[in-house]
């Protein structure tokens, strides 16, 4: 194991606090980032602790379903959310325009400090008013959480929902058409440099502006007392030597705990739009509405009858309305212009490929086909679902995998990818963006499935590209279903993921950290923070 990683037992007697504690979970409007936190929160609540979420309205129902208390980040972060009627992405668009950038989520790396400067004051106010014993946060998006926690001296736990710290390097290199040019621009972009300087002066920090080096490094990991990684050691993306040395020298701690799976029937954040409308309100296509319990019963009955079960889901982002990566979004090319298939075109071609592969005219014939459509109105368009398909805006994915799925067509998001492997389910990965192409390649390398890459047609060639993609999806599904080697490889991965410890281990580590926080800090463990947070005079952040 690399020195930055530590293998810990799933149970550490005597290290878990019996006194009730208070936790602040600071999470984004992103299902893949917030869902793994829910079973941790639920477990903490059941153990008698208080959990408070700092998030946005579309996530309220799933948050409150854990027994936690919801707090609106919109109400607290007034410097960022200047118009409460607008969504988080509309505010980001306003910020891009304010600093002279195009509306593209890839540009967030150019204005990290600009965003932090707007979000940090409200986060500090929230944490001061709550006085939690620890903060659990998303280090990939919510950097204001770890900075606020360190300013206030609160222990902080990052929940890394991609394939380890090395995945950040992979993501940057695969998503950026000109990495070196982008880094040069980010590290000389005047609004970003000015915002970082103001932050450092006001709060006594030493935060770097722009893109940190080596590529993939993030102070959101470095400043956390502990970083939990939702995969196993062997399935994470390897770090470059430079990145590994940088984290090792700073004592940055990562612990792989595997997928964090919730109890059966627990509400999850699923298909949603940024303005708050949910998948539950979307038109249900492919037959009458079927409850989660009925779906699970259908799967179990199919298994008992020896009938294959195929699950299809293209994820929550590409079926949502996020700019550039959602339903009507197209990927931006090196010229900065959108091109290729929209999310809508990609999803419909993938669904059509599944219908071609397994569709039957009799509902009782062929595989039981379960298709998650997302929150859009009329998502299938002119595409007709076969009789043996059950289509719904949202499906209870984890419960269905647990009940028994023979093949999963997935977008390859980190949660879906590890959940499928945890349940020994082979995959066909149809990636859209982000870490999904990397996971698609990993599926092939591990032997657990095949991938069908997103087409990149020239303008005017979209229809032909969609038709070809549909055929390739169909062929890949049939191949994986027919060849047992894929299921055997998935079963081997399942054993390794289960050994990581899951939710019990994550909860144990968080409680151990809180219990040991004062003596560990007194012993000087947090000296590694001094480079970013030198000693501050009392009251230096008053009024923030």
PLY file of the C-alpha trace (Angstrom):
ply
format ascii 1.0
element vertex 544
property float x
property float y
property float z
element edge 543
property int vertex1
property int vertex2
end_header
0.00 0.00 0.00
1.10 3.54 -0.65
1.93 5.34 2.64
-0.93 7.81 2.01
-3.40 4.95 2.35
-4.18 3.12 5.55
-5.93 -0.19 6.07
-7.94 -0.09 9.26
-10.09 -2.75 10.92
-13.83 -2.39 10.50
-14.29 -2.35 14.23
-12.02 -0.56 16.70
-13.16 -1.36 20.25
-13.03 1.51 22.67
-12.51 4.17 20.01
-16.15 5.10 19.35
-17.72 7.89 21.36
-20.80 7.01 23.42
-21.73 10.66 24.06
-24.10 12.15 21.45
-22.32 14.28 18.87
-23.46 16.83 16.32
-22.47 16.55 12.65
-22.77 18.99 9.75
-22.97 17.36 6.31
-22.20 19.89 3.56
-23.20 18.43 0.21
-23.94 19.61 -3.37
-26.86 19.32 -5.77
-25.44 16.12 -7.24
-27.05 12.74 -6.60
-23.84 10.82 -7.12
-22.05 12.89 -4.49
-24.76 13.08 -1.84
-26.30 9.57 -1.98
-23.29 7.81 -0.40
-23.59 10.15 2.58
-27.15 9.11 3.40
-26.44 5.69 4.98
-23.71 7.30 7.09
-26.13 9.99 8.27
-28.87 7.43 8.92
-26.51 5.28 10.98
-25.32 8.25 13.03
-28.92 9.28 13.75
-29.81 5.74 14.78
-26.83 5.77 17.17
-28.30 8.86 18.86
-26.24 11.59 17.19
-27.52 14.77 15.52
-27.01 15.21 11.79
-27.62 18.50 9.98
-27.39 18.86 6.21
-26.40 22.10 4.49
-27.75 21.69 0.97
-30.38 22.84 -1.53
-34.13 22.28 -1.74
-34.27 19.47 -4.36
-32.40 17.23 -1.90
-34.58 18.00 1.12
-36.87 14.94 0.99
-34.03 12.43 0.73
-32.10 14.25 3.45
-35.01 14.31 5.87
-35.61 10.64 5.10
-32.38 9.85 6.95
-33.66 11.50 10.12
-31.34 14.46 9.61
-32.31 18.14 9.71
-32.25 20.10 6.47
-30.77 23.61 6.29
-30.99 25.64 3.10
-27.59 26.73 1.80
-29.47 29.26 -0.35
-30.69 31.04 2.77
-27.24 31.14 4.38
-24.94 31.76 1.39
-26.48 35.11 0.51
-23.28 36.40 -1.08
-23.50 33.63 -3.70
-27.26 33.11 -3.99
-28.14 36.73 -4.70
-31.52 35.77 -6.19
-33.13 32.88 -4.25
-35.56 32.24 -7.12
-32.66 31.17 -9.35
-30.95 27.77 -9.28
-27.34 27.10 -8.31
-26.42 26.68 -11.98
-28.07 29.98 -12.92
-25.96 31.67 -10.26
-22.85 29.98 -11.63
-23.80 31.22 -15.10
-24.13 34.74 -13.72
-20.70 34.43 -12.14
-19.12 33.19 -15.37
-20.56 36.15 -17.22
-19.43 38.55 -14.48
-15.78 37.51 -14.96
-16.02 37.31 -18.75
-16.17 33.54 -19.22
-18.51 31.39 -21.26
-21.21 29.39 -19.47
-19.41 26.06 -19.21
-19.00 23.95 -16.07
-15.44 23.21 -17.20
-14.65 26.83 -16.45
-15.24 26.28 -12.73
-11.54 25.44 -12.41
-10.82 29.00 -13.55
-12.82 30.59 -10.74
-12.52 28.26 -7.73
-11.44 31.09 -5.44
-14.09 33.42 -6.90
-16.76 30.87 -5.98
-15.17 30.20 -2.58
-15.12 33.91 -1.75
-18.90 34.09 -2.32
-19.74 30.85 -0.47
-17.37 30.93 2.50
-19.00 33.70 4.59
-22.41 31.99 4.65
-20.82 28.63 5.41
-18.95 30.15 8.34
-22.16 31.71 9.66
-23.93 28.34 9.43
-21.18 26.42 11.22
-20.86 29.05 13.93
-24.60 28.89 14.60
-24.63 25.06 14.62
-21.34 24.39 16.47
-20.92 20.83 15.17
-18.40 18.34 16.48
-17.37 17.45 12.93
-18.06 18.31 9.29
-18.60 15.68 6.59
-18.38 17.14 3.11
-17.93 16.57 -0.62
-14.29 17.49 -1.38
-14.91 17.48 -5.12
-17.39 20.39 -5.10
-17.85 21.91 -1.63
-14.41 23.38 -0.89
-15.99 26.05 1.28
-16.82 23.31 3.80
-13.24 22.27 4.55
-11.95 25.85 4.55
-14.68 26.98 6.95
-14.08 23.97 9.18
-10.36 24.69 9.38
-10.92 28.38 10.06
-13.17 27.38 12.96
-11.05 24.44 14.16
-13.67 21.76 13.47
-12.58 18.20 12.49
-13.47 17.51 8.87
-14.08 14.32 6.86
-14.08 14.29 3.06
-16.31 11.82 1.23
-14.56 11.14 -2.08
-17.09 9.60 -4.47
-14.76 9.12 -7.42
-12.18 6.34 -7.79
-9.67 7.70 -5.30
-7.39 10.77 -5.40
-5.76 9.58 -8.61
-9.10 9.92 -10.40
-8.89 13.71 -10.11
-5.82 13.67 -12.37
-7.53 11.34 -14.82
-10.64 13.51 -14.90
-8.69 16.67 -15.61
-6.62 15.12 -18.38
-9.59 13.48 -20.10
-11.97 16.44 -19.88
-9.55 19.19 -20.90
-8.71 19.48 -24.59
-5.54 21.49 -23.86
-4.46 20.76 -20.24
-1.26 22.82 -20.31
-2.99 25.80 -21.90
-5.85 25.60 -19.42
-3.45 25.45 -16.45
-1.59 28.49 -17.75
-4.84 30.40 -18.13
-6.17 29.34 -14.71
-3.00 30.35 -12.92
-2.91 33.80 -14.54
-6.65 34.57 -14.59
-6.87 37.90 -12.83
-10.31 37.51 -11.15
-9.19 34.17 -9.66
-5.84 35.50 -8.45
-7.48 38.57 -6.92
-10.14 36.49 -5.13
-7.51 34.13 -3.68
-5.47 37.11 -2.46
-8.50 38.61 -0.71
-9.37 35.28 0.90
-5.83 34.74 2.15
-5.60 38.24 3.57
-9.01 38.23 5.25
-8.79 34.77 6.83
-5.03 34.40 7.29
-4.77 31.60 4.73
-2.35 30.55 2.04
-4.72 28.99 -0.51
-3.37 28.57 -4.05
-5.33 30.13 -6.92
-6.10 28.33 -10.16
-5.14 24.71 -10.81
-2.96 23.12 -8.13
0.11 21.16 -9.14
0.85 18.35 -9.58
-2.32 17.96 -11.61
-5.10 16.40 -9.54
-3.90 17.77 -6.21
-6.55 19.48 -4.10
-6.34 21.31 -0.81
-9.85 19.98 -0.15
-8.19 16.61 0.50
-5.11 18.01 2.22
-7.07 20.10 4.72
-9.43 17.28 5.69
-8.51 15.25 8.76
-9.67 12.12 6.95
-10.77 11.26 3.40
-13.09 8.31 2.85
-12.99 6.76 -0.63
-16.02 4.82 -1.88
-14.16 2.03 -3.63
-11.56 -0.61 -2.77
-7.80 -0.10 -2.89
-7.34 -2.17 -6.04
-10.19 -0.56 -8.02
-9.16 3.06 -7.61
-7.31 5.02 -10.26
-3.55 5.04 -9.54
-1.92 8.30 -8.53
0.98 9.71 -10.51
4.29 9.53 -8.67
4.35 13.31 -8.20
0.83 13.36 -6.76
1.52 10.45 -4.43
4.67 12.13 -3.12
2.84 15.43 -2.60
0.08 13.86 -0.52
2.54 11.66 1.39
4.69 14.65 2.32
1.64 16.43 3.74
0.33 13.40 5.62
-2.94 13.42 3.71
-4.96 10.39 4.74
-7.21 8.33 2.45
-9.14 5.26 3.54
-11.01 3.06 1.07
-14.31 1.90 2.55
-16.01 0.54 -0.56
-19.54 1.38 -1.75
-21.80 2.94 0.88
-25.12 1.18 0.41
-28.29 2.17 2.22
-30.97 -0.05 3.70
-33.73 -1.40 1.46
-36.46 1.16 0.79
-34.41 4.14 1.92
-35.11 7.29 -0.13
-32.29 8.42 -2.39
-31.67 11.51 -4.47
-32.52 10.38 -7.99
-33.65 12.12 -11.17
-34.16 15.82 -10.62
-33.97 19.16 -12.33
-31.99 22.04 -10.94
-35.14 24.10 -10.45
-36.49 21.47 -8.08
-38.96 19.43 -10.13
-38.37 15.75 -9.52
-38.57 12.58 -11.51
-41.66 11.66 -9.60
-43.52 14.33 -11.52
-42.36 13.11 -14.89
-44.63 11.27 -17.27
-44.42 7.52 -16.76
-43.92 5.70 -20.06
-44.00 1.99 -20.75
-47.08 1.03 -18.74
-48.81 1.81 -15.43
-46.97 3.15 -12.40
-45.32 0.33 -10.45
-44.22 0.75 -6.83
-40.70 -0.06 -5.69
-42.02 -3.06 -3.77
-43.78 -4.37 -6.88
-40.63 -3.92 -8.95
-38.53 -5.86 -6.45
-41.17 -8.58 -6.36
-41.09 -8.76 -10.16
-37.32 -9.23 -10.09
-37.51 -11.96 -7.46
-40.26 -13.74 -9.38
-38.21 -13.56 -12.57
-35.20 -15.00 -10.79
-37.25 -17.87 -9.41
-38.57 -18.61 -12.89
-35.07 -18.58 -14.37
-35.83 -15.47 -16.37
-32.95 -12.99 -16.93
-33.24 -9.47 -15.50
-31.68 -6.50 -17.32
-31.42 -3.07 -15.69
-30.93 0.09 -17.75
-30.01 3.53 -16.39
-28.16 6.44 -17.99
-27.83 8.25 -14.65
-29.23 11.40 -13.12
-27.10 14.14 -14.69
-27.45 13.40 -18.40
-31.22 12.95 -17.98
-31.44 16.21 -16.01
-31.10 19.81 -17.11
-27.55 20.78 -16.21
-26.01 23.00 -18.89
-23.70 21.28 -21.41
-23.98 17.84 -19.79
-27.75 17.42 -19.37
-30.70 16.40 -21.55
-30.29 19.12 -24.16
-26.57 19.65 -23.61
-23.80 18.89 -26.09
-20.15 18.46 -25.27
-17.89 21.40 -25.99
-15.09 20.80 -28.46
-11.59 22.27 -28.58
-13.09 25.24 -30.45
-15.34 25.97 -27.47
-18.48 25.19 -29.48
-21.05 22.49 -28.68
-21.06 19.46 -30.94
-22.03 15.79 -31.01
-25.14 14.17 -29.59
-27.30 15.81 -26.96
-28.00 13.91 -23.75
-31.47 13.25 -25.10
-30.15 11.74 -28.33
-27.60 9.64 -26.48
-30.12 8.26 -23.98
-32.73 7.44 -26.57
-30.18 5.62 -28.74
-28.99 3.61 -25.71
-32.55 2.75 -24.69
-33.35 1.75 -28.27
-30.31 -0.54 -28.30
-31.57 -2.27 -25.15
-35.05 -2.64 -26.67
-33.50 -4.12 -29.83
-31.42 -6.56 -27.81
-34.11 -7.87 -25.47
-37.52 -6.48 -26.45
-40.43 -8.89 -26.83
-44.06 -8.48 -27.88
-45.25 -10.57 -24.91
-44.66 -9.19 -21.41
-43.94 -12.68 -20.06
-41.35 -13.53 -22.71
-37.64 -12.74 -22.83
-35.72 -10.93 -20.08
-37.47 -8.65 -17.62
-36.25 -5.25 -18.81
-36.20 -2.42 -16.23
-35.49 1.06 -17.58
-34.90 4.26 -15.58
-35.91 7.26 -17.72
-35.22 10.29 -15.52
-37.28 13.44 -14.88
-38.01 14.70 -18.39
-41.53 14.89 -19.80
-42.00 12.27 -22.55
-38.41 11.00 -22.31
-38.85 8.19 -24.85
-40.24 10.52 -27.50
-41.30 8.40 -30.49
-39.48 5.36 -29.13
-41.89 2.56 -28.18
-41.05 0.41 -25.16
-41.52 -3.35 -25.71
-44.08 -5.32 -23.74
-41.48 -6.92 -21.45
-40.05 -3.54 -20.37
-41.01 -1.65 -17.23
-40.06 2.01 -17.64
-40.20 4.58 -14.84
-38.71 7.99 -14.03
-36.81 6.48 -11.08
-35.95 2.92 -10.12
-34.70 1.63 -6.73
-31.34 0.73 -8.25
-29.55 -0.67 -5.20
-32.54 -2.77 -4.14
-32.94 -4.16 -7.66
-29.26 -5.08 -7.85
-29.53 -6.77 -4.49
-32.64 -8.70 -5.58
-30.74 -10.01 -8.58
-29.86 -8.37 -11.90
-28.09 -10.35 -14.63
-26.88 -7.39 -16.68
-26.71 -3.64 -16.09
-26.55 -1.05 -18.87
-25.11 1.91 -16.98
-23.66 5.33 -17.72
-20.70 4.31 -15.59
-20.91 6.88 -12.81
-18.76 5.86 -9.84
-21.69 4.90 -7.62
-23.47 2.84 -10.26
-20.22 1.20 -11.32
-19.22 0.10 -7.82
-22.80 -0.82 -6.86
-22.99 -3.16 -9.85
-19.68 -4.79 -8.98
-20.62 -5.00 -5.30
-23.58 -7.14 -6.39
-21.49 -9.15 -8.90
-23.44 -7.76 -11.86
-21.70 -7.53 -15.27
-22.10 -4.27 -17.17
-22.30 -2.54 -20.49
-21.07 1.00 -19.90
-22.40 3.82 -22.10
-20.45 6.79 -20.70
-21.49 10.40 -21.04
-18.84 12.61 -19.40
-16.61 13.06 -16.37
-15.29 9.88 -14.77
-17.68 7.73 -16.79
-15.35 7.10 -19.79
-12.60 6.09 -17.35
-14.90 3.64 -15.59
-16.00 2.30 -18.97
-12.40 1.48 -19.84
-11.90 0.03 -16.37
-14.88 -2.30 -16.90
-13.22 -3.68 -20.00
-9.81 -3.99 -18.28
-11.35 -5.83 -15.33
-13.28 -8.12 -17.64
-16.61 -7.26 -16.01
-18.23 -5.91 -19.17
-17.96 -3.96 -22.39
-18.18 -0.27 -23.25
-19.81 1.73 -26.03
-18.17 5.12 -26.28
-20.16 8.30 -26.78
-20.19 9.25 -30.49
-18.56 12.50 -31.58
-20.18 13.12 -34.99
-19.58 16.15 -37.13
-22.42 18.65 -37.40
-25.15 17.17 -39.58
-24.10 13.55 -38.96
-25.93 13.11 -35.64
-28.68 10.83 -36.97
-26.24 8.37 -38.53
-24.11 8.39 -35.38
-27.17 7.66 -33.22
-28.16 4.72 -35.42
-24.65 3.25 -35.29
-24.48 3.77 -31.53
-27.86 2.03 -31.09
-26.57 -1.01 -32.99
-23.32 -1.12 -30.99
-25.25 -0.98 -27.69
-27.46 -3.85 -28.82
-24.48 -5.98 -29.81
-22.59 -5.27 -26.59
-25.59 -6.20 -24.43
-26.09 -9.50 -26.20
-22.39 -10.35 -25.93
-22.16 -9.68 -22.19
-25.37 -11.57 -21.50
-24.25 -14.63 -23.45
-20.67 -14.97 -22.18
-20.31 -16.12 -18.53
-16.76 -14.77 -18.18
-18.11 -11.29 -17.48
-20.24 -12.42 -14.54
-17.31 -14.42 -13.12
-15.05 -11.36 -13.19
-17.76 -9.23 -11.55
-18.10 -11.81 -8.75
-14.36 -11.58 -8.04
-14.63 -7.78 -7.78
-17.59 -8.14 -5.43
-15.51 -10.05 -2.91
-12.86 -7.33 -2.83
-15.38 -4.50 -2.47
-17.23 -6.23 0.36
-13.95 -6.60 2.25
-13.55 -2.80 2.32
-16.05 -2.48 5.16
-18.80 -0.24 3.77
-21.05 1.89 5.97
-20.11 0.34 9.35
-16.46 1.03 8.73
-17.11 4.60 7.54
-19.20 5.38 10.63
-16.60 3.82 12.92
-13.82 5.93 11.42
-15.83 9.16 11.67
-16.71 8.55 15.32
-13.13 7.56 16.09
-11.92 10.82 14.57
-14.35 12.90 16.61
-13.47 11.08 19.82
-9.75 11.47 19.27
-9.85 14.99 17.78
-8.67 16.99 20.81
-5.77 14.80 21.95
-4.63 14.21 18.34
-4.60 17.93 17.62
-2.84 18.63 20.93
-0.15 16.14 19.89
0.50 18.24 16.80
-1.15 16.10 14.10
-2.53 19.20 12.44
0.88 20.76 11.91
0.46 19.75 8.28
-2.30 22.37 8.12
0.03 25.20 9.09
1.20 25.92 5.56
-2.34 26.77 4.54
-3.55 28.02 7.93
-0.90 29.84 9.96
-1.72 30.89 13.50
-4.39 33.56 13.49
-4.93 36.20 16.10
-8.15 35.84 18.13
-11.13 37.35 16.39
-9.37 37.60 13.04
-12.38 36.17 11.23
-15.03 37.92 13.27
-17.99 39.09 11.27
-17.31 36.75 8.34
0 1
1 2
2 3
3 4
4 5
5 6
6 7
7 8
8 9
9 10
10 11
11 12
12 13
13 14
14 15
15 16
16 17
17 18
18 19
19 20
20 21
21 22
22 23
23 24
24 25
25 26
26 27
27 28
28 29
29 30
30 31
31 32
32 33
33 34
34 35
35 36
36 37
37 38
38 39
39 40
40 41
41 42
42 43
43 44
44 45
45 46
46 47
47 48
48 49
49 50
50 51
51 52
52 53
53 54
54 55
55 56
56 57
57 58
58 59
59 60
60 61
61 62
62 63
63 64
64 65
65 66
66 67
67 68
68 69
69 70
70 71
71 72
72 73
73 74
74 75
75 76
76 77
77 78
78 79
79 80
80 81
81 82
82 83
83 84
84 85
85 86
86 87
87 88
88 89
89 90
90 91
91 92
92 93
93 94
94 95
95 96
96 97
97 98
98 99
99 100
100 101
101 102
102 103
103 104
104 105
105 106
106 107
107 108
108 109
109 110
110 111
111 112
112 113
113 114
114 115
115 116
116 117
117 118
118 119
119 120
120 121
121 122
122 123
123 124
124 125
125 126
126 127
127 128
128 129
129 130
130 131
131 132
132 133
133 134
134 135
135 136
136 137
137 138
138 139
139 140
140 141
141 142
142 143
143 144
144 145
145 146
146 147
147 148
148 149
149 150
150 151
151 152
152 153
153 154
154 155
155 156
156 157
157 158
158 159
159 160
160 161
161 162
162 163
163 164
164 165
165 166
166 167
167 168
168 169
169 170
170 171
171 172
172 173
173 174
174 175
175 176
176 177
177 178
178 179
179 180
180 181
181 182
182 183
183 184
184 185
185 186
186 187
187 188
188 189
189 190
190 191
191 192
192 193
193 194
194 195
195 196
196 197
197 198
198 199
199 200
200 201
201 202
202 203
203 204
204 205
205 206
206 207
207 208
208 209
209 210
210 211
211 212
212 213
213 214
214 215
215 216
216 217
217 218
218 219
219 220
220 221
221 222
222 223
223 224
224 225
225 226
226 227
227 228
228 229
229 230
230 231
231 232
232 233
233 234
234 235
235 236
236 237
237 238
238 239
239 240
240 241
241 242
242 243
243 244
244 245
245 246
246 247
247 248
248 249
249 250
250 251
251 252
252 253
253 254
254 255
255 256
256 257
257 258
258 259
259 260
260 261
261 262
262 263
263 264
264 265
265 266
266 267
267 268
268 269
269 270
270 271
271 272
272 273
273 274
274 275
275 276
276 277
277 278
278 279
279 280
280 281
281 282
282 283
283 284
284 285
285 286
286 287
287 288
288 289
289 290
290 291
291 292
292 293
293 294
294 295
295 296
296 297
297 298
298 299
299 300
300 301
301 302
302 303
303 304
304 305
305 306
306 307
307 308
308 309
309 310
310 311
311 312
312 313
313 314
314 315
315 316
316 317
317 318
318 319
319 320
320 321
321 322
322 323
323 324
324 325
325 326
326 327
327 328
328 329
329 330
330 331
331 332
332 333
333 334
334 335
335 336
336 337
337 338
338 339
339 340
340 341
341 342
342 343
343 344
344 345
345 346
346 347
347 348
348 349
349 350
350 351
351 352
352 353
353 354
354 355
355 356
356 357
357 358
358 359
359 360
360 361
361 362
362 363
363 364
364 365
365 366
366 367
367 368
368 369
369 370
370 371
371 372
372 373
373 374
374 375
375 376
376 377
377 378
378 379
379 380
380 381
381 382
382 383
383 384
384 385
385 386
386 387
387 388
388 389
389 390
390 391
391 392
392 393
393 394
394 395
395 396
396 397
397 398
398 399
399 400
400 401
401 402
402 403
403 404
404 405
405 406
406 407
407 408
408 409
409 410
410 411
411 412
412 413
413 414
414 415
415 416
416 417
417 418
418 419
419 420
420 421
421 422
422 423
423 424
424 425
425 426
426 427
427 428
428 429
429 430
430 431
431 432
432 433
433 434
434 435
435 436
436 437
437 438
438 439
439 440
440 441
441 442
442 443
443 444
444 445
445 446
446 447
447 448
448 449
449 450
450 451
451 452
452 453
453 454
454 455
455 456
456 457
457 458
458 459
459 460
460 461
461 462
462 463
463 464
464 465
465 466
466 467
467 468
468 469
469 470
470 471
471 472
472 473
473 474
474 475
475 476
476 477
477 478
478 479
479 480
480 481
481 482
482 483
483 484
484 485
485 486
486 487
487 488
488 489
489 490
490 491
491 492
492 493
493 494
494 495
495 496
496 497
497 498
498 499
499 500
500 501
501 502
502 503
503 504
504 505
505 506
506 507
507 508
508 509
509 510
510 511
511 512
512 513
513 514
514 515
515 516
516 517
517 518
518 519
519 520
520 521
521 522
522 523
523 524
524 525
525 526
526 527
527 528
528 529
529 530
530 531
531 532
532 533
533 534
534 535
535 536
536 537
537 538
538 539
539 540
540 541
541 542
542 543
